[in-house]
């Protein structure tokens, strides 16, 4: 019998969307060209070669190593690419994804990535061409609404404050704007103006955003209605706090075997 990963508990739309993000089973909603993506990231000029930090691995004559034989290098590592990053910010107003679930998606579904999660932003560092593959897949998918999420390499603040008058996420550097019903990016992720208009597509309606979001909210799917999720989260918290993720050190009752409903404590 084939093993089927159990990514996340719960039966609500939020739980289903969280499982989709973690598994990588995400729907593509838009197309962003490679040159537009490079311009939005701002690491190099569109069409330019990838700068490298070392020669291609095939030319380096590295010493024999069993790990090198077992682990195939990513395309970026094989070519000697430098390490670069992309950083997303997600609005707290029913954005499709959140920093933690972007990190889960990156770590589970992409190789050679280094995800970092903060309260309001999520960064992935990787070899440049590998980072672009991850970023393109993410920005083109249902994980990203161009009106409620964005590439912000700096000055991410404001995602939790309010939405602009047009319903898009507040951005102090105004990297994007609404034009003809589409979100247009005319500054790169650190706010430097670029010589093109990158069309990121139409923002989601409020109804669609709530359908695709991974955020529990009192005006949407309420966290307290997910009994299975609450039990799971409290069990993980209990084991982490009391036993350092080593429940074998505790009695069955103390570690939790399903007899204790943690959300009632």
C-alpha positions, 0 to 999 in steps of 0.5 A: 500500500502506497504511503499517503502523506497526512499534511494537515488536519481539519475539514474546512476550506481553510484546512483543505487549502493548507493541505494543498499548499503543503502538498504542492497541489496548487492551481495555476491562475496566471502567467508571468514571463521569465523576463518580467519575473527577473525585472520584478525580482531585480537581481539582474537585467532581463536576458542577462546571464546568471552570474556565478560564484564558482565554475560548474560542478562538472568542471571542478573535479571535486573529490569522490564522495558518497553523498555527492553520488547520492544527491543530484545537485540542483540546476543552480548548484550544478551551474555555480549560480550565486545565492539570491532571494525572493520575499513575499508579504501576505495581507492579513485580510484573507490573502491566499497564503501565509508566511508559514505555509509558503515555507512549508510549500518551499521546503516540501516541494523544492530542493536546495531552498532555505525558507525563512518565516517571520510574522509578516513576511517569508523569504526563500534563499536559493541558487538564482535559477532555482529561486526563480523556479520557486518564485515563478511557480508561487506567483503564478498559482492560487497561493498568490493574489496580486492584490493581497500579496506581493514581492517585498524585499524591504519595507514590508510593513503595512500588510496588517494595517489596512487595505487601500481604497481599491481593496489592494494591500497597502504598500508604503513604497507603492511597488504596484498599482491597479490599472485597467483592472490588473495589478501592475508592478513598476518597481522591483521588490526593493522599490527600485523603478524598472523600465517595464510594466509587469502585469500580474493579472487581476486581483481576486474578488473578496469572495474568491479570496475567502474561498482560497485563503489559508487564514482562519478569521472570525469573519470567515472560517472560525478557528474554534470550529475546527476541533481536529485542528485544535486538538492537533495544535495543542498536542504539538504544543504540549509535546514541544513544551513538556518533552522537547518533541520526545513524548516517549519520555512521558507517560501515555496520559501526560503525552496525550493519546487522544483521551485528552481534548486539549482545546477544552483545557 
